[in-house]
Amino acid sequence: MNKSRIEFVFGFMMMVWVYFVFFTEIPILWKALCIALYGIIIVRTLVSLMLENRTSQNTLLWIYILVLVPVLGYSFYLFSGQLLIKGYFSKSGRKNNRLLFKTLTKKTKAHDFSKLNEHQRGFARYLDRTTFTEMNQFTQTKMLKNGKETFEEIKRRLLEAEDFIHLEYFIFRYDRLGKELIDILLEKVQAGIVVRLLYDAVGSSSLSSSDIKKMVDVGIHIQPFSPKKTSLFNQKFNFRNHRKMIIIDGKTGFVGGLNVGVEYLGEDDQIGFWCDTHVVLEGEAVQSLNAIFLLDWRYACGEELFNQELTINQEAAAADGWVHVVATGPDTEAMSDHYFAMISSATESIWIASPYFIPNNAIQTALRVAARKGIQVRLMVPETNDGFLTQYATQSYFPELLRAGIEIYAYQKGFIHKKVIIVDGDLASIGTANLDMRSFYLNFEVNLFLIESDSIQDLVAHYKEDLTDSLRIRPVEFYNRGLAVRINESFARLFSGIL
């Protein structure tokens, strides 16, 4: 029995013992034995925690929770993704997938970065050395602003498909927008085109069995990623597939922040306007997106699709700077490392937009140091977030950022969901990864890193437009917030490791 299953067995035993100790009339000796066994499990867990050499703050937090919150603290530990963040997937079938991924995206040539400026060249070399995927110079990208523009482009490109369509989404709803896409997919299936849809079992939990059956009946190949019924008691349920991407014929790709649902069109009255960014790409980099899908599909259902037809390198598009597709997850380098390297390369400006800002110590330090060096650092987040913990945990980082001279803007027009970083106006990241711990360590994510691409200027223009709908948070006003707000922030920050 593996470690995670043993921990869940221990958790069940704890609940049984609590029942015997507090709700039955068994002899006092048996009650004492139950308490002693509970203590042994807690001590064992504490020793295991310390041997993992996590940060001292993280270790102490879990020690306090395990010791001071009996049973519930241990249950929270089990269901928070803390057991095997570093090692679980390297012990599973994804280890072989990583090796295969290297083969599918094999780097065939050394790149000449000599024409890039110093900070671009340093970051390009970093990505080239630390990631499995190829740095591409012959890929065209086009930025898509918000849901209407994005899904109009997606529908148009889907109708042009001639060979296969691969879709991978964290959230796929069977609502009006979902049905419109499915109608197009049905038309393509009837024309003999293979359609595969991979959805995250938790993110797309609103999909009913009847919804799935309707898609299967029309000929769509559909698979869930890490189904809840098979992952609830082995920690895998914490490792979610947060990717949102489409690959059409191996020639066209989509990736960004938008899932499939009418709220992403701004049609949810409770959420309001939805501010987001997506990108469509053509050329060499689409091969990397397709390789990511093929490996995720294999992991989800065991079907291997690594044949010549699906993995062939397509014709290169006209050169438009450098484009690098980077996939991260619990089994790879953390996205935070790539963000840190990018932020550290800045010489003039760092502009960030993220719905959730719950950074690790490295990202915090990099931003503060950059601001104190005189680099313009801007952070844009929603004025109102979609959860109590994410709202106040994000706000809890504001004091140290404001003291360092970082500009913070609260987006007021609706909910800002884009995940964008722009450095010096000539280096950018766009994709699915937020600046939070889940995206850094728990979720499977995919980002595009752009160097000297024309599309970066579109991201800059979009960012400036969004600033007009944002209110700058001033230090004096923020420091005068009430005691209740500060308590909420401190409480929410305790959970930052799993947000």
Secondary structure, 3 states (H helix, E strand, C coil): CCHHHHHHHHHHHHHHHHHHHHHCCCCHHHHHHHHHHHHHHHHHHHHHHHHCCCCHHHHHHHHHHHHHCCCHHHHHHHCCCCCCCCCCHHHCCHHHHHHHHHHHCCCCCCCCCCCCCHHHHHHHHHHHHHCCCCEECCEEEEEEEHHHHHHHHHHHHHHCCCCEEEEEECCECCCHHHHHHHHHHHHHHHCCCEEEEEEECCCCCCCCHHHHHHHHHCCCEEEEECCHHHHCCCCHHHCCECCCEEEECCCEEEEECCCECHHHHCCCCCCCEEECEEEEEEECCHHHHHHHHHHHHHHHHCCCCCCHHHHCCCCCCCCCCEEEEEEECCCCCCHHHHHHHHHHCCCCEEEEECCCECCCHHHHHHHHHHHHCCCEEEEEEECCCCCHHHHHHHHCCHHHHHHCCCEEEEECCEEECCCEEEECCCEEEEECCCECHHHHHHCEEEEEEEECCCHHHHHHHHHHHHHCCEEECCHHHHHCCCHHHHHHHHHHHCCHHHC
